[in-house]
Amino acid sequence: MEFKDYYKILGVDPKADAAAIKKAYRQQARKTHPDLNPGAEAEEKFKAAAEAYEVLKDPERRAEYDELREYGGRKAGKGFEPPPGWQSRSGGAQADFGGDFSDFFNSMFGGGFDSSRSGRSSSAGFGMRGEDLEIEMPIFLEETLSDTQKPVAYEIPVRDQRGMRSERKSLKVTIPAGTADGARIRVKGQGAPGSGDAPAGDLYLHVRLVPHPLFDVEGYNLLVTVPLAPWEAALGAKVTVPTLDGKISLTISPGSQAGQKLRVKGKGLTRKGGRGDLFAILKVVMPPKRDGAVDEVWKELASRAAFDPRAEWGK
């Protein structure tokens, strides 16, 4: 199994704080998100960045990963093996979600089932109902706009004449439109098999929304930062703004202020009875390069405008 260096994938120092990790992820995601960069290579890089962020954003899971890395992962290559008896302590079973996350993630931070969470013995006694299994299901914001079928791959505990073993299982599940972060979806009868005539347990999917490179989420509303040149804010403009289902033209009024929010109705996330809204947050951005002629224009503007943005301080 190949060891995944999540710090290298995100391009951060192993001592980086949570803010630096989030910033690095969003930069990587912006460069490689499938909606912004079509192609298999970009999609694979995006999935790798999402997997790295999924581990490093969580303090407990990051601590476990650091243990693995210190154990020898940095130089283990494809021959990496976890410490003897390794078992994740950071929140139960995981899966590779039909290829979305790697075998390394699935093996190190889960393994398909966790009998301690079900409150029942994993022994297959006569007539015992199968265990319930719980896995995390990462989904993109775009996938919440309508009912979406997602492949799921996970492992179930099976007892036969050879004893207890794990068996791979794959299926497709429907994620209902409007599913929110943290939602728990029950898939009846898709857990561990029961013994005798007892039924199988259930599969529970814990939904986690993958952070988007452009949008922040507030309930069912979305926030997007819209960069403006100073003259666009001063004189007004029409700018193209991304949404989850295509681009729109947004009118910027003359004299717009940095930090101002413009509401676009019905372009947020799906909810009961409709969709939330998109809020475009204006951000004035200075040109990266200037020359003497441009500086003269700014000086002329300063002298003609006679504007003091800090006049209120003197009152």
ChimeraX attribute file (.defattr): number of C-alpha atoms within 10 A of each C-alpha:
attribute: neighborCount
match mode: 1-to-1
recipient: residues
	/A:1	14
	/A:2	14
	/A:3	23
	/A:4	23
	/A:5	17
	/A:6	23
	/A:7	18
	/A:8	12
	/A:9	18
	/A:10	24
	/A:11	14
	/A:12	16
	/A:13	11
	/A:14	13
	/A:15	9
	/A:16	12
	/A:17	12
	/A:18	14
	/A:19	10
	/A:20	14
	/A:21	22
	/A:22	17
	/A:23	14
	/A:24	19
	/A:25	26
	/A:26	21
	/A:27	15
	/A:28	20
	/A:29	26
	/A:30	17
	/A:31	15
	/A:32	22
	/A:33	23
	/A:34	18
	/A:35	13
	/A:36	13
	/A:37	15
	/A:38	11
	/A:39	12
	/A:40	10
	/A:41	11
	/A:42	18
	/A:43	19
	/A:44	17
	/A:45	18
	/A:46	22
	/A:47	20
	/A:48	21
	/A:49	26
	/A:50	26
	/A:51	21
	/A:52	23
	/A:53	24
	/A:54	20
	/A:55	19
	/A:56	25
	/A:57	16
	/A:58	12
	/A:59	12
	/A:60	15
	/A:61	18
	/A:62	18
	/A:63	14
	/A:64	19
	/A:65	22
	/A:66	15
	/A:67	14
	/A:68	19
	/A:69	18
	/A:70	11
	/A:71	15
	/A:72	15
	/A:73	21
	/A:74	13
	/A:75	13
	/A:76	15
	/A:77	14
	/A:78	11
	/A:79	10
	/A:80	18
	/A:81	18
	/A:82	18
	/A:83	11
	/A:84	6
	/A:85	5
	/A:86	12
	/A:87	16
	/A:88	18
	/A:89	12
	/A:90	16
	/A:91	15
	/A:92	20
	/A:93	24
	/A:94	27
	/A:95	26
	/A:96	25
	/A:97	21
	/A:98	15
	/A:99	13
	/A:100	21
	/A:101	21
	/A:102	19
	/A:103	17
	/A:104	17
	/A:105	20
	/A:106	19
	/A:107	19
	/A:108	19
	/A:109	23
	/A:110	23
	/A:111	23
	/A:112	25
	/A:113	24
	/A:114	23
	/A:115	16
	/A:116	10
	/A:117	14
	/A:118	13
	/A:119	10
	/A:120	13
	/A:121	12
	/A:122	18
	/A:123	15
	/A:124	19
	/A:125	12
	/A:126	11
	/A:127	12
	/A:128	20
	/A:129	21
	/A:130	27
	/A:131	30
	/A:132	26
	/A:133	28
	/A:134	26
	/A:135	26
	/A:136	20
	/A:137	26
	/A:138	22
	/A:139	21
	/A:140	12
	/A:141	22
	/A:142	16
	/A:143	19
	/A:144	21
	/A:145	19
	/A:146	14
	/A:147	13
	/A:148	15
	/A:149	13
	/A:150	16
	/A:151	15
	/A:152	20
	/A:153	19
	/A:154	25
	/A:155	22
	/A:156	21
	/A:157	23
	/A:158	20
	/A:159	16
	/A:160	8
	/A:161	5
	/A:162	7
	/A:163	7
	/A:164	13
	/A:165	11
	/A:166	15
	/A:167	13
	/A:168	11
	/A:169	13
	/A:170	13
	/A:171	13
	/A:172	12
	/A:173	15
	/A:174	12
	/A:175	19
	/A:176	15
	/A:177	16
	/A:178	19
	/A:179	23
	/A:180	19
	/A:181	18
	/A:182	13
	/A:183	14
	/A:184	17
	/A:185	18
	/A:186	16
	/A:187	16
	/A:188	12
	/A:189	16
	/A:190	21
	/A:191	25
	/A:192	25
	/A:193	22
	/A:194	21
	/A:195	18
	/A:196	12
	/A:197	10
	/A:198	13
	/A:199	18
	/A:200	19
	/A:201	20
	/A:202	20
	/A:203	19
	/A:204	20
	/A:205	22
	/A:206	17
	/A:207	19
	/A:208	19
	/A:209	20
	/A:210	17
	/A:211	20
	/A:212	17
	/A:213	18
	/A:214	18
	/A:215	20
	/A:216	15
	/A:217	17
	/A:218	13
	/A:219	12
	/A:220	16
	/A:221	22
	/A:222	22
	/A:223	20
	/A:224	20
	/A:225	16
	/A:226	22
	/A:227	18
	/A:228	21
	/A:229	13
	/A:230	18
	/A:231	13
	/A:232	18
	/A:233	21
	/A:234	16
	/A:235	12
	/A:236	16
	/A:237	16
	/A:238	12
	/A:239	15
	/A:240	11
	/A:241	15
	/A:242	16
	/A:243	18
	/A:244	18
	/A:245	10
	/A:246	9
	/A:247	10
	/A:248	14
	/A:249	11
	/A:250	17
	/A:251	12
	/A:252	19
	/A:253	14
	/A:254	13
	/A:255	13
	/A:256	19
	/A:257	16
	/A:258	16
	/A:259	13
	/A:260	12
	/A:261	18
	/A:262	17
	/A:263	16
	/A:264	17
	/A:265	12
	/A:266	13
	/A:267	21
	/A:268	26
	/A:269	27
	/A:270	22
	/A:271	17
	/A:272	8
	/A:273	6
	/A:274	12
	/A:275	17
	/A:276	20
	/A:277	19
	/A:278	26
	/A:279	22
	/A:280	22
	/A:281	17
	/A:282	20
	/A:283	19
	/A:284	18
	/A:285	13
	/A:286	12
	/A:287	9
	/A:288	5
	/A:289	6
	/A:290	9
	/A:291	7
	/A:292	8
	/A:293	9
	/A:294	11
	/A:295	11
	/A:296	11
	/A:297	10
	/A:298	12
	/A:299	12
	/A:300	11
	/A:301	12
	/A:302	12
	/A:303	9
	/A:304	9
	/A:305	9
	/A:306	8
	/A:307	10
	/A:308	8
	/A:309	7
	/A:310	8
	/A:311	8
	/A:312	7
	/A:313	6
	/A:314	5
	/A:315	5
